[in-house]
Amino acid sequence: MKKIILFSILYFTILSCSSQIFNYVLQKQGIYNDNISVKKMKYKEKEILFLPIHHAGTEKFYTNINNKIDSLIELNYFFFTEKVIMNNSDKLELMKFRKIVGFALPKEGYKKILDSILTEKKIVLKTKIVFQPDYSEWKLNDNNSTNTDATVHELINYYESKYGEIKLEECDLAVTDVSNNTKCRKNKHTGAYETLVLNYRNNLIANAIKNDSRQKIALIYGAGHYEGIKKILDSLDRR
């Protein structure tokens, strides 16, 4: 299963020592693709389309998504969008989330991560990369879309109910700015990433589809969520 671009970038920050390798990784992750392939799902009589997205890509890629969204708006599709909500979380929750994922939560998001890699590693990108526009730039608003993703609070609660309390160390607490990394070890449990970041969120999305009265729904989510959501919907459909 594909990992979202953030995890790929972080992983190859350590391993990559050349522009060639780094560009190969981005190519394999689909970051240089100019088009998306819309996929279909089924639940009861509902028409569900899946628009696989990543948080960094070419200008043509986002233009292609924009054009597809425009067409689907005209066809009266309602959009479910991806974005883990951090705004209302307290500092300790954000520290715990940093502990789980194993890296800082930068204020400037993916741009800060990529810029630091390009500068430190002196990487030359094969193609210009831009970052995902805000959903509002694609004419998505409260009337035609909703964020069906989890909050950090929900993710922390679920993680701790499954694996026990996340215990922050002194080195975690010392770095109060969650946009900076710590020297602490990651709070690691086998399968925790897929359980929390993928499976838990996939179930949220699938249940939102199940409980929504609309018949035409389009999902704008990372490609790594497709198989999991589809599997859950297929299971629900058989009940």
C-alpha positions as CSV (number, residue, x, y, z in Angstrom):
1,M,0.0,0.0,0.0
2,K,1.3,3.4,-0.9
3,K,2.3,5.7,1.9
4,I,1.4,9.4,1.7
5,I,4.0,11.7,0.3
6,L,5.0,13.0,3.8
7,F,6.3,9.6,4.9
8,S,8.1,9.0,1.7
9,I,9.9,12.3,1.8
10,L,11.0,11.8,5.5
11,Y,12.2,8.3,4.8
12,F,14.3,9.2,1.8
13,T,15.7,12.3,3.5
14,I,17.9,9.8,5.4
15,L,18.7,7.4,2.6
16,S,18.9,9.6,-0.5
17,C,22.2,11.1,-1.4
18,S,21.5,12.2,-5.0
19,S,19.0,14.0,-7.1
20,Q,18.6,10.9,-9.2
21,I,17.5,8.7,-6.3
22,F,15.2,11.4,-4.9
23,N,13.6,12.0,-8.2
24,Y,13.1,8.3,-8.7
25,V,11.3,8.1,-5.4
26,L,9.0,11.0,-6.3
27,Q,8.3,9.4,-9.7
28,K,7.4,6.1,-8.1
29,Q,5.1,7.8,-5.6
30,G,3.3,9.5,-8.6
31,I,4.3,13.0,-7.6
32,Y,5.4,13.8,-11.2
33,N,2.1,12.5,-12.7
34,D,0.1,15.2,-14.5
35,N,-3.2,13.4,-14.4
36,I,-5.3,11.4,-11.9
37,S,-7.3,8.3,-12.6
38,V,-10.8,8.6,-11.0
39,K,-11.8,5.3,-9.4
40,K,-15.3,4.0,-8.6
41,M,-16.7,2.4,-5.5
42,K,-20.2,1.1,-4.7
43,Y,-22.4,1.1,-1.6
44,K,-26.1,0.2,-2.1
45,E,-27.4,2.5,-4.8
46,K,-24.9,5.2,-4.2
47,E,-22.5,6.4,-6.9
48,I,-19.1,7.0,-5.2
49,L,-16.1,8.3,-7.1
50,F,-12.5,8.4,-5.6
51,L,-10.1,11.1,-6.6
52,P,-6.6,10.1,-5.4
53,I,-4.6,13.1,-4.3
54,H,-1.2,13.8,-2.8
55,H,0.0,16.9,-1.0
56,A,2.6,17.9,-3.6
57,G,2.6,17.6,-7.3
58,T,2.9,19.3,-10.7
59,E,0.8,22.3,-11.6
60,K,-0.8,20.2,-14.4
61,F,-1.8,17.6,-11.8
62,Y,-3.8,20.1,-9.7
63,T,-5.2,21.7,-12.8
64,N,-6.4,18.2,-13.8
65,I,-8.1,17.7,-10.4
66,N,-9.6,21.2,-10.6
67,N,-11.2,20.4,-14.0
68,K,-12.6,17.0,-12.7
69,I,-14.0,18.7,-9.6
70,D,-15.7,21.4,-11.8
71,S,-17.3,18.7,-13.9
72,L,-18.5,16.7,-10.8
73,I,-19.9,19.9,-9.3
74,E,-22.0,20.4,-12.4
75,L,-23.2,16.8,-12.0
76,N,-24.3,17.6,-8.4
77,Y,-21.7,15.4,-6.6
78,F,-21.1,16.1,-3.0
79,F,-17.4,16.0,-1.8
80,F,-15.8,14.3,1.2
81,T,-12.4,15.8,1.8
82,E,-9.3,14.7,3.7
83,K,-7.6,16.8,6.4
84,V,-6.7,15.7,9.9
85,I,-7.9,18.5,12.2
86,M,-5.3,19.8,14.6
87,N,-6.5,23.3,15.4
88,N,-8.4,22.6,18.6
89,S,-5.9,20.2,20.1
90,D,-4.0,21.1,23.2
91,K,-0.2,21.1,23.3
92,L,0.0,17.7,25.1
93,E,-2.2,16.1,22.4
94,L,0.0,17.5,19.7
95,M,3.1,16.3,21.5
96,K,1.6,12.8,21.7
97,F,0.7,12.9,18.0
98,R,4.3,13.9,17.2
99,K,5.4,11.0,19.4
100,I,3.3,8.5,17.4
101,V,4.2,9.6,13.9
102,G,7.9,10.2,14.9
103,F,8.4,13.7,13.4
104,A,7.6,17.3,13.9
105,L,4.3,18.9,12.7
106,P,5.7,21.9,10.8
107,K,3.6,25.1,10.8
108,E,4.3,25.5,7.1
109,G,3.3,21.9,6.4
110,Y,4.8,19.9,3.6
111,K,6.5,22.9,2.0
112,K,8.8,23.3,5.0
113,I,9.8,19.7,4.9
114,L,10.5,19.6,1.2
115,D,12.4,22.9,1.2
116,S,14.7,21.8,4.0
117,I,15.5,18.5,2.2
118,L,16.2,20.3,-1.1
119,T,18.5,22.8,0.7
120,E,20.4,20.3,2.9
121,K,20.8,17.6,0.3
122,K,21.3,20.0,-2.6
123,I,18.6,18.1,-4.6
124,V,17.6,19.3,-8.1
125,L,14.0,18.3,-8.9
126,K,13.2,16.8,-12.3
127,T,10.0,18.9,-12.5
128,K,8.7,21.8,-10.6
129,I,6.6,20.8,-7.7
130,V,3.8,22.9,-6.1
131,F,1.7,22.2,-3.1
132,Q,-1.9,21.2,-2.9
133,P,-4.1,24.3,-3.0
134,D,-6.7,25.0,-0.4
135,Y,-10.0,23.2,-1.2
136,S,-11.7,26.6,-1.5
137,E,-9.6,27.3,-4.6
138,W,-11.4,24.4,-6.2
139,K,-14.8,26.0,-5.5
140,L,-15.4,23.5,-2.6
141,N,-17.4,25.1,0.3
142,D,-19.8,24.2,3.0
143,N,-22.6,23.8,0.5
144,N,-20.9,21.1,-1.7
145,S,-18.3,19.5,0.6
146,T,-17.5,18.4,4.1
147,N,-14.3,17.3,5.9
148,T,-14.9,13.7,6.9
149,D,-11.5,13.2,8.5
150,A,-10.5,12.6,12.1
151,T,-9.3,15.1,14.7
152,V,-6.0,14.7,16.5
153,H,-8.1,14.3,19.7
154,E,-10.0,11.3,18.2
155,L,-6.8,9.7,16.9
156,I,-5.0,10.0,20.3
157,N,-8.0,8.6,22.2
158,Y,-8.3,5.7,19.8
159,Y,-4.6,5.0,19.9
160,E,-4.5,5.0,23.7
161,S,-7.6,2.8,23.9
162,K,-5.8,0.2,21.8
163,Y,-2.2,0.5,22.9
164,G,-2.3,2.2,26.3
165,E,-1.3,5.7,27.4
166,I,1.3,7.5,25.3
167,K,3.9,8.5,27.8
168,L,5.8,11.6,27.0
169,E,9.5,11.7,28.1
170,E,11.4,14.6,29.4
171,C,12.9,15.1,25.9
172,D,9.4,15.3,24.4
173,L,8.3,17.9,26.9
174,A,11.4,20.0,26.5
175,V,10.6,20.8,22.9
176,T,7.4,22.6,23.4
177,D,7.1,23.8,19.8
178,V,5.6,20.8,18.0
179,S,6.9,22.1,14.7
180,N,10.3,21.0,15.8
181,N,11.6,17.5,16.1
182,T,12.8,15.9,19.4
183,K,15.6,13.4,20.0
184,C,13.2,11.1,21.7
185,R,12.3,7.6,20.4
186,K,9.1,7.2,18.5
187,N,6.2,5.6,20.4
188,K,6.3,2.4,18.4
189,H,3.7,-0.4,18.2
190,T,3.6,-3.0,15.4
191,G,0.9,-2.0,13.0
192,A,0.1,1.3,14.8
193,Y,0.6,3.4,11.6
194,E,-1.9,1.4,9.5
195,T,-4.3,1.0,12.5
196,L,-4.4,4.7,13.3
197,V,-3.5,6.7,10.2
198,L,-5.2,4.4,7.7
199,N,-7.7,2.0,9.1
200,Y,-9.3,4.2,11.7
201,R,-9.8,7.0,9.2
202,N,-11.0,4.6,6.5
203,N,-13.8,3.5,8.9
204,L,-14.7,7.1,9.5
205,I,-15.1,7.7,5.8
206,A,-16.9,4.5,5.1
207,N,-19.4,5.2,7.9
208,A,-19.9,8.7,6.7
209,I,-20.8,7.4,3.2
210,K,-23.2,4.8,4.8
211,N,-25.0,7.4,6.9
212,D,-25.2,10.1,4.3
213,S,-28.4,10.5,2.4
214,R,-26.8,11.7,-0.8
215,Q,-26.6,9.4,-3.8
216,K,-23.6,11.0,-5.6
217,I,-20.4,11.3,-3.5
218,A,-16.9,12.1,-4.5
219,L,-13.9,11.4,-2.1
220,I,-10.8,13.5,-2.3
221,Y,-8.3,11.4,-0.4
222,G,-4.8,10.0,-0.6
223,A,-4.4,7.0,-2.9
224,G,-3.4,4.8,0.1
225,H,-7.0,5.0,1.4
226,Y,-8.7,3.6,-1.6
227,E,-8.4,-0.2,-1.0
228,G,-9.3,0.1,2.7
229,I,-12.4,2.2,2.1
230,K,-13.5,0.0,-0.7
231,K,-13.1,-3.2,1.4
232,I,-15.1,-1.7,4.3
233,L,-17.9,-0.5,1.9
234,D,-18.0,-4.0,0.3
235,S,-18.4,-5.5,3.7
236,L,-21.1,-3.1,4.7
237,D,-22.9,-3.7,1.4
238,R,-23.2,-7.4,2.1
239,R,-25.0,-6.9,5.4
